[in-house]
Amino acid sequence: MLEVRRLVLLRELSIRGTLSAVARAMNLSPSSVSEQLSLLERETRTQLLRRVGRNVQLTETALALVGRVEPILDALEQAETALTSAGGAISGRVRLAAFQSAALTLVPPALTSLREHHPGLRLELVQYEPEQALHEAWARDFDVVVAEQYPGHSAPHWPGLDRRQLLRDELQLAVPAGLTVDGGPLPFGQELAALLRHRPLPWVMEPHGTATRHWAEQLIRSAGHEPDVRFVSADLQSHVRLVESGNAVALLPGLTLVDHAVRLRRIPLAGRPLRTVFTSIRSSSARSPAVVAVRDALEAAAGRLDMETDA
């Protein structure tokens, strides 16, 4: 009988690439990981790893074995769900990954509801970039992910992960309250064009490589201009502060601007582009009472936020 924990380590090595990365992910020492994989080779009587320079690579046999591990882990997760479902009260640990604006607006009311209705449930939150969070959910480091995708930029699809929409979030132009160009107000319906033509303020954007940055740059370039980006930050709250203080303009999602309507001006963009905010879980955990409770709480929070925004 093969040892499941050693099979998990082999799978982790196929995902993370190095023994040290597996050790960090599994809270083990590299020597312990190496020892367990050597034991697995002896159990299978097959070479699973080959040395390449200072690293190791999985052999074809090892890769074939890894392909058999996923159904085993799914079955174990489903067995755990069956046990917890029989217990009555919802309890256990759920690991949640969410991007910043969702962590600020959707997660707090969801946490309040969960604490009130399911006090035995332990929810652990990590702020994570959506694309990486989806990968980590597939790798089984997270149970629930709140992710996003921008117009024309689909988030990666990983096998065994589902998606359920939370809300559609309008992308808007954010400028300092009272901003003028050539001594006059921004022309109604032509605000973005006026900003690009007169360049009264520079732009703040997220770092290169993010879907947000690519979408914003393409919007401006399609209008025939190159954005003057002087401020770069992954923290959207810093974008808001730079706009509020009169030092920058930005393209921001509505969730980021929920509590800032007075201190800056929100301007609709042509076509009213929307980003999609969704939750994603492993299909094997879809019946887990704890996972279902967390997902339901997030959806309830999103529904209340939609009603408040409409009002």
Salt bridges, closest charged atoms under 4 A:
GLU3 OE2 - ARG5 NE 3.14
GLU12 OE2 - ARG11 NH1 3.83
GLU12 OE1 - ARG16 NE 2.50
GLU43 OE2 - ARG6 NH1 2.33
GLU70 OE1 - ARG11 NE 2.86
GLU70 OE2 - ARG140 NH2 2.90
ASP74 OD1 - ARG140 NH2 2.44
GLU77 OE1 - ARG140 NH1 3.11
GLU77 OE2 - ARG282 NH2 2.77
GLU124 OE1 - ARG93 NH1 3.25
GLU124 OE2 - ARG122 NE 2.59
GLU136 OE1 - ARG16 NH1 3.48
GLU136 OE2 - HIS135 ND1 3.18
ASP141 OD2 - ARG16 NH2 2.64
ASP143 OD1 - ARG95 NH2 2.86
ASP143 OD1 - ARG282 NH2 3.03
GLU148 OE1 - ARG275 NH1 2.32
ASP162 OD1 - ARG295 NH2 2.87
ASP169 OD2 - ARG275 NE 2.84
GLU170 OE2 - ARG272 NE 2.47
ASP182 OD2 - HIS198 ND1 3.26
GLU191 OE2 - ARG265 NH2 3.49
GLU217 OE2 - HIS208 ND1 3.94
GLU217 OE2 - ARG213 NE 2.81
GLU217 OE1 - ARG221 NH1 3.82
GLU226 OE2 - ARG221 NH2 2.77
ASP228 OD2 - ARG230 NE 2.92
GLU244 OE1 - ARG241 NH1 2.94
GLU244 OE2 - HIS260 ND1 2.76
GLU244 OE2 - ARG263 NE 2.94
ASP296 OD1 - ARG164 NH2 3.82
GLU299 OE2 - ARG164 NE 2.67
